[in-house]
Amino acid sequence: MLKYFLVICGLFFTTASYAAGQPQLLGEFGDWTAWTYNDGGNTICYIASTPKKDEGKYKKRGDIYAVVTHRPREKTFDEVSFVAGYEFQKKAPFTVKIGNQAFHNTFTDANKGWMINSAEDQKIVAAMKRGSRMIVEGRSSRGTQTKDTYSLKGFSNAYRTISAKCKK
């Protein structure tokens, strides 16, 4: 239950500003959870997960998670975002590795990171569907290197669930 609370709280800081709306659980799928909520008449759907393993020489770190969001009214689908649990080093991209693919086209702002554009979002989502684990490596504002390992178990089913609820 704590995992869900952290994901819900954190989501409000990872994407555009939302009006008050209560997220509704669509289901749990392996290591991923699917949610939807209504933002002033706009249906928004997202899936989220926390890492199975987080590594780095840090003393304290906040919440860490990955999110994929659909906003059909805005015609935004497959938006991939990460919350690092620390302030990213300025202008230092992070890296996402899935299988033998590495994604470097990223940008950060404070403790959040995204792919550079929707084409990159689509590439990483396709890799997430095929993969079994995802590694996100970043650097904090203090220079600490981190490595977060996510399971992709259940990703495809969770993704299909939000895609059915928030259709293109």
N, C-alpha and C positions, 0 to 999 in steps of 0.2 A: 504494500500500500504506500509506503514511503516513496518507492520508485515512481509511482504514478503522481504523487503530490509534487515531487521535484520536477518531473517532466512538465506538468501543467503549469507550475509557477514559472519555470524557466522559459517556456514557450512564449510567454508574454514579453520576454525580453529579447527574443531571437528574431522576431519578425516585425512587420509594421504594427503600429499602435492599434489595439483592438478595443472596441467598446465592450462593456461588461456583457458577457455571455458565459453560460455554464457549459464547459466541455462535456460531451456525452461519450462514454466508452463504446466503441464499436466492436472491440474484441481484443483478446490477447493471442498472439501468434508466435509461438516460440519465444524469442528474445525481443520481439517488437510488439508495441501496443498501438492500436489504431483509435483515433479520436475524431470527433467532429463538434463543431459549435456554430451558432448563428451569431453573426456580427452585424446587427442592424439590417437584417434581411439577406445578408450575404452568408452562404454556407461555406465554411472553411473546414478542410479535412487535413489531418496530419498523422504521421506515424513517428514514433520515437523509441530510442533505446539508450541505455547506459552501457559503458564499456564493461567487459568482463574482467579486464586488467588495465590498470593505469600505472605507468612507470615514469619516474623522474626524481631528481634529487631536490625535492621541495619539502618544506615543513608544513605548509597549509595549502589546501586547494579547495575551491568551491565545487559546485555541481558540474558534472561533465555529461554531455549527451549529444546525440545526433538526431536530426529531425528532417523529414521530407514532407513538404507542404503543398497542397493544391488549393488555389483560390479561383474557382471557375468564373466568377463575375469579372475578375481582373484579367482573365485568360492567362493565369499563371499556374503552371503545373510543374511538378518535379523539382521544386525549389529545395535544394539541399543546404542545410546549415548545421553548424557545430557550435557548441558552447564549451570552451576549454577549461573553465574553472579557475582561470587566471587572466590577467591582462596580457594580450599578445604583444610581442615586440613590435614597435611601429614599423610599418611597411615590410614586415617579414612575413612572406606567405607561409602557409602550412602545406603539408603533403598528405595525400590520401593514397593508400596502397590497397589494392584488391587483387588477389592473385598475382599475376605478373604485370599488372597495369599500375602505373603511378600517375597521379593527377597533381599537377603543380600550379595550374591556372586558378589560383585562389586569392582572396583578399580578406583582410581582417579589419575589425573596428572594435576597440575595447576588448571584451572577452568573447566575441563572436567571430565566426568565420564562414565564408560562403565560397561557392564556385564563382568564377569571374563572369559567367553569362549562362543563359539558358541552354545553349548547346553543350556546355560542359556539364551542367546539371543532368541533362539527358544521358550523356555518356556514363557518368558515374552511377546513375540509377540503373542503367542496363548492366553495368558491371556488378552492382549490388545484387541484382536478381540472379546472376550466374554464380556469384562467389559464396564462400562459406565464412570468410572473416574479412574484416576491414581494419586497417591500421591507420591511425591519424597521428602524425608527428608535427609538433609545433615548438615554438620557442617563446618563453614568457618575456615580459618587459625587463626582467632581471637577468635574462640570458639563460634561464633553465630550459633545457631540452626535455620534452615530454613525448611519451609514446602511449597511445590509448588503443587497446585492441577490442574491437566489437565483434560479436557473433552476428552473422547474417541469417541465422536460423529463424525462419518465420517471416523474413522480410518480404518475399514474393506474395505470400498470402495476405499480409497486412497491407501491402501496396495495392493488391487487387481490391481489397475491401474499401480503401479510401477512393480508389479510382471509380468504383461502382457508385459510391455515394456522391462524389464530386466529379461528374462527367465533363469531359472536354466538349 
